[in-house]
Amino acid sequence: MGELRTRVLDIKIESIDSEAYVTGLEHAKETKLMPEELLQV
């Protein structure tokens, strides 16, 4: 695998759609897009 690099995102979030957020997390779990450690909420 390639080298991991730190990325900083400077995004101002006005409001969070909690349903979309949870849906995104579930999708990430199912597709293994994010390591399990990062998905512990």
TIRO-2110 file (N, C-alpha, C; in Angstrom, 1 decimal):
// TIRO-2110
0.8, -1.2, 0.0, N, 1, A
0.0, 0.0, 0.0, CA, 1, A
0.9, 1.2, 0.0, C, 1, A
0.3, 2.3, -0.4, N, 2, A
1.0, 3.6, -0.4, CA, 2, A
1.1, 4.2, 1.0, C, 2, A
1.9, 5.3, 1.0, N, 3, A
2.1, 6.0, 2.3, CA, 3, A
0.8, 6.8, 2.7, C, 3, A
0.5, 6.7, 3.9, N, 4, A
-0.6, 7.5, 4.4, CA, 4, A
-0.2, 8.9, 4.7, C, 4, A
-1.0, 9.8, 4.2, N, 5, A
-0.7, 11.2, 4.4, CA, 5, A
-1.8, 11.9, 5.2, C, 5, A
-1.5, 12.9, 6.0, N, 6, A
-2.5, 13.6, 6.7, CA, 6, A
-3.2, 14.6, 5.8, C, 6, A
-4.5, 14.6, 5.8, N, 7, A
-5.2, 15.6, 5.0, CA, 7, A
-6.0, 16.5, 6.0, C, 7, A
-6.0, 17.8, 5.8, N, 8, A
-6.7, 18.7, 6.6, CA, 8, A
-7.8, 19.4, 5.7, C, 8, A
-9.0, 19.2, 6.2, N, 9, A
-10.1, 19.8, 5.4, CA, 9, A
-10.7, 21.0, 6.2, C, 9, A
-10.7, 22.2, 5.7, N, 10, A
-11.2, 23.3, 6.3, CA, 10, A
-12.5, 23.7, 5.7, C, 10, A
-13.6, 23.0, 6.3, N, 11, A
-14.9, 23.2, 5.7, CA, 11, A
-15.8, 23.7, 6.8, C, 11, A
-16.5, 24.7, 6.5, N, 12, A
-17.5, 25.3, 7.5, CA, 12, A
-18.8, 24.5, 7.3, C, 12, A
-19.3, 23.9, 8.3, N, 13, A
-20.5, 23.2, 8.2, CA, 13, A
-21.6, 24.0, 8.9, C, 13, A
-22.6, 24.3, 8.1, N, 14, A
-23.8, 25.1, 8.6, CA, 14, A
-24.7, 24.2, 9.5, C, 14, A
-25.1, 23.1, 8.9, N, 15, A
-25.9, 22.2, 9.6, CA, 15, A
-25.6, 20.8, 9.0, C, 15, A
-25.8, 19.8, 9.9, N, 16, A
-25.6, 18.4, 9.5, CA, 16, A
-26.9, 17.6, 9.4, C, 16, A
-27.1, 17.0, 8.3, N, 17, A
-28.2, 16.1, 8.1, CA, 17, A
-27.9, 14.8, 8.8, C, 17, A
-28.4, 14.7, 10.0, N, 18, A
-28.1, 13.5, 10.8, CA, 18, A
-28.5, 12.2, 10.1, C, 18, A
-29.6, 12.2, 9.4, N, 19, A
-30.0, 10.9, 8.7, CA, 19, A
-29.0, 10.6, 7.6, C, 19, A
-28.6, 11.6, 6.9, N, 20, A
-27.6, 11.3, 5.8, CA, 20, A
-26.2, 10.9, 6.4, C, 20, A
-25.9, 11.5, 7.6, N, 21, A
-24.6, 11.2, 8.3, CA, 21, A
-24.6, 9.7, 8.7, C, 21, A
-25.7, 9.3, 9.3, N, 22, A
-25.8, 7.9, 9.7, CA, 22, A
-25.8, 6.9, 8.5, C, 22, A
-26.5, 7.3, 7.5, N, 23, A
-26.5, 6.5, 6.3, CA, 23, A
-25.1, 6.4, 5.7, C, 23, A
-24.4, 7.5, 5.7, N, 24, A
-23.0, 7.4, 5.2, CA, 24, A
-22.1, 6.5, 6.0, C, 24, A
-22.3, 6.6, 7.3, N, 25, A
-21.5, 5.7, 8.2, CA, 25, A
-21.8, 4.3, 8.0, C, 25, A
-23.1, 4.0, 7.9, N, 26, A
-23.5, 2.6, 7.6, CA, 26, A
-22.9, 2.1, 6.3, C, 26, A
-23.0, 2.9, 5.3, N, 27, A
-22.4, 2.6, 4.0, CA, 27, A
-20.9, 2.3, 4.1, C, 27, A
-20.2, 3.2, 4.8, N, 28, A
-18.8, 3.0, 5.0, CA, 28, A
-18.5, 1.7, 5.7, C, 28, A
-19.3, 1.3, 6.7, N, 29, A
-19.1, 0.1, 7.4, CA, 29, A
-19.2, -1.1, 6.4, C, 29, A
-20.3, -1.0, 5.6, N, 30, A
-20.6, -2.1, 4.7, CA, 30, A
-19.6, -2.3, 3.6, C, 30, A
-19.1, -1.2, 3.1, N, 31, A
-18.1, -1.2, 2.0, CA, 31, A
-16.7, -1.2, 2.5, C, 31, A
-16.5, -1.1, 3.8, N, 32, A
-15.1, -1.1, 4.4, CA, 32, A
-14.3, 0.1, 3.9, C, 32, A
-15.0, 1.3, 3.6, N, 33, A
-14.3, 2.5, 3.2, CA, 33, A
-13.5, 3.1, 4.3, C, 33, A
-13.9, 2.8, 5.6, N, 34, A
-13.2, 3.4, 6.7, CA, 34, A
-12.9, 2.3, 7.7, C, 34, A
-11.7, 2.4, 8.3, N, 35, A
-11.4, 1.4, 9.3, CA, 35, A
-12.4, 1.3, 10.5, C, 35, A
-12.6, 0.2, 11.0, N, 36, A
-13.6, 0.0, 12.1, CA, 36, A
-13.3, 0.9, 13.3, C, 36, A
-12.0, 1.2, 13.6, N, 37, A
-11.7, 2.1, 14.7, CA, 37, A
-12.3, 3.5, 14.6, C, 37, A
-12.4, 3.9, 13.3, N, 38, A
-12.9, 5.3, 13.1, CA, 38, A
-14.4, 5.3, 13.1, C, 38, A
-15.0, 4.2, 13.0, N, 39, A
-16.5, 4.1, 13.0, CA, 39, A
-17.1, 4.0, 14.3, C, 39, A
-16.3, 3.8, 15.4, N, 40, A
-16.9, 3.7, 16.7, CA, 40, A
-17.4, 5.1, 17.2, C, 40, A
-18.7, 5.1, 17.3, N, 41, A
-19.4, 6.4, 17.6, CA, 41, A
-20.1, 6.3, 18.9, C, 41, A
END
